[in-house]
């Protein structure tokens, strides 16, 4: 058996035996999400929880004062930042800001791969969110949410983490870019679905992670506009998902998300794109 097939077999066996180690959310994110779900929570309590993690506090303040949220007046305190972001949105924003902590490794090959994956995630998310924000300007009645869009885009490829963890445990056999690419292509969607189910994030996230690469899902003009549409368009605009570029653009036009491919070169899009990148870098 080739090493490539051995990696995939090892992953399949662990999935079937329910022994595949899935990544866990950072403790501070679990606390933020639990606090946000409390119907009696107030702004001060949420601010106190976020303040427990200086890194998250700093990034949350940056988000609150960013063009990403369209805020002109600067927030000076964490309470003001929480108020601007909103209690209903803050758990997804906090999760999005902390996800990068999971993309670490001591193995040089895996570390480099993780860095590339995270960089790609930021590019896809930035393009998808910029397009989403422009879409909302013309479709204010949309039921889609910015915080869900942002976190969905950062999670769309989360299934790579257990694959890379397995490779890290047996680096002499599996820490090879070609083997990893094949395993990720074939298995990351299914594994990613297991992760977001384990994290209890909800069906919107499950649909994105499991289906964004499956062009048989949500590809008809009659289908409602969804987060999947924006992530596909974001991936194409960022220079990825090249095999489906033409089809993704056509679907985006059919659903009236974009006018044509030129939207990605327009000054307004580039301005919004830059504001999103600045908020999350």
N, C-alpha and C positions, 0 to 999 in steps of 0.2 A: 504493500500500500504506500502511495506517495505521501510525503509530509503534508502536502496540501489537503489530501483527502483525510489524513489522520487528524488534522486539526478540526475539520468539519465533523468527523465522526465523534471526536471527543466532545464537541459542543452538543451534538444531537443526543449523545448518551446522557450527558448531564441534564439536558432539558427534559428528556424522558424520565430520568430518575429524580427529577426535581432537586438536583444538587448543584446546579449552576449558580455561582455566587453573583448576585445582582448588586449593583452599587446602591448605597443608601444616601439619603439626603443628609447634609450637614445638620448637626444638632440645632444650630440657631435657626435654620429654616423650618425645622419641625416645630420649634417653639413659636415662631412667627405664624405659621399656618394654623396651629392649634389655637393660638390667641385670636387670630382673625375670625375663626369659626365660632368663637364664643359670642352669642347674641347680646351679651351684656358688656362687652368690652368697650372701653372708651379710648380716645386719642392718647391720653397720658399713659395708659397702661401699655398700649402698643409701642409708644415711643420708648418706654422703659425697657421693653423686651429687645427692641432693635439696638438700644444703647449698650446692651451686654456684649456686642461684637463691634469693636471699633472699626474694622474694615467694612463691615456691612453698613454701619452708620454713615461712614464717609461716602460710600457709593450711593446710598439712598438719598443723601443730601444732594449729591451731584445730579441724580436723576430728577429730583424735585425741582431743581433750578435750571434744568436743561430745556433746550428748544424741543426736545423729544416730547415733553408735556406741554409745550407752548406757554411756559410761564414767564411773565415779564418782570414781576416783583420777586425779589430774592427771599427765600425762606431762611430765617436766621436760627431757628431751633428745630429739633427733631419733631416736636409736636406740630410745628408748621409744615414740615416736610411730609409727615404722615397725613395731615389734613389735605395737602395738595394732591398727593397720590391717591388718597381715598382708602378707607378700610377694606372695601370690597375688592380693590385691585392690588392691595399691598402684598398679599401672600404670593401672588404670581410674580410680581416684580422682584420681591426678595428672593424667590426661588431662582429666577432668571439671573440675578446678580451673583448668586452663590454657586451656580452649576459649574463654573470654571474650576472650582476646587477639586472636582472629581477627575479632571484631565491631567493626572500626574503619574509618573512612573520613574523607577530607578534604573530601568534598562534603557540604554541609549537609543536603540532602534525604536522601541515602543514609545519612549518619551518624544522623539522626533515626530513619530506618527501622530501621537496625541496632540501635539502642538499644531500640526497641519490640520487635523480634524477640527480643533477649536477655532483656528483662524477661518476655516471654511464656514463653520457654524455662524460666526460673527458676520461674515460676508453675506451669507444667505439671509440671515435674520435682518440685517440692515436694509438690504434691497427689498425684502418682503414687507417689512414694516413701513418703509418709505412709500412704497406703492400703496399699501393699505391706508396710510394717512391721507394720501391724495384722493384715494377712492372715497373715504369717509367725507371729505369736503363736498363731494357731489352726491353722496348717498347717506345723508344724515339719519335716515330712518333705519339703517342697517342695525341688525341685532348682534353683530360681531363686536368683540371688545379688544381694545388695544393691548391690554395686559395678557390676555389669552393668546393673541396673535404673536406677541413677543416671545413668550415662554414656549409656545408651540414650535416656533422657528428654531429656537436654541436647542430644543429637544428632538428635532426631527431625525437626527442621526444618533440618538443616545444608545442604540443597540450595539454600537461599536465597542463600548466600554467592556462588557464581559468577554467579548472576543479577544480584545487586547490583553485583558487580565489573564486569560487562559494562555495566550502566547507568552506572556511575561513569566509564567510559572515554568515553562519549558522552552526557554529562549533558544537553545541550540537546535531545536526541532522546528519551532514555529515563528520565531522572530524574523520573518522574511516578508518584505513588502508584497511580493506576488501572492504568497499564501494568504496573507491578511486581506488583500483586496478581494480575492475570490470568496473567502468566508464572509466578509462584510457584505458583499453584493448579494449573496444567497441567503444570509441568515439574520442580518441586522434588524430587519423589520419585525420579524417574529420575536426576537429577543427584546427589542425596544418596547414592544407591546407589553411583554411580561414586566418590564421595569415600571412603566407608567401605571400599570394595574397594581403593582406592589406598592407604589407610592400613593395610590388612590387619588389621582389627579382629575379623573373624569373622562367622559366619552369624547370630548373635543380633542383632547391630547392623544387618546388611544387611536382615534381615527387618523390623525396626522402621522403618528409614528408608524402605524401598521400599513398605511395606504398611500402615502404621498408619492411613492415611486411606481405604484400600480395604476397604470393609465386606463384600466378598465373601471376604476372607481371615480365617480364624480367628474366625468369627462364629457357629459352631454350638455349642450347649451341650455336645456330645460332644467338641469340640476341647479339648485340654489347656489349662489356664490358662497364659498366656504374658505376656511383657513388653508385647506389643502391647495386651493387655487393660488393663493398668494405665495405659499412656500414653493410651489413648482415654478411660478413666475420669478420669484426671488432667486431660486437656484439657477434658472436660465440667465437672468440678468447679471448674476455674479460670475457667469462663465462656466457653470456646471450643468449637469443633466443634459449634455449636448445631444445625446441620442434621441431625445424627445423635444428638442428645441422648437421645431416647426409646429408640432402638434400643441404644445403648451401655449405658444403664442396665439395660435388659431382659437383655442378654447377661451383664452383670455379676452380676445376680441369678440367672440360669439356671446360671451357672458357680459360684455360691455364693462369689463374691468379696466381694459386699456383700449385706446383708440387704434394704435398700431405699435410696431416695434420701436418707433422713434421716440416714444415716451421716455425711454431709459437714457436718452441723450439730451433731454430738455433741461434747461437751467433750473426750473422749479423742482424737478425730481432730484437733480444732483444736490441742490441745497438741502432738501429734506433728508436725503441719504447721508450727507455729511453730518447733520445734526444728530442722527441716530447713532452713527459710528462714534461720534465724540462722547455721547452719553454712556456708551457701554465699553469704552476703551480707557 
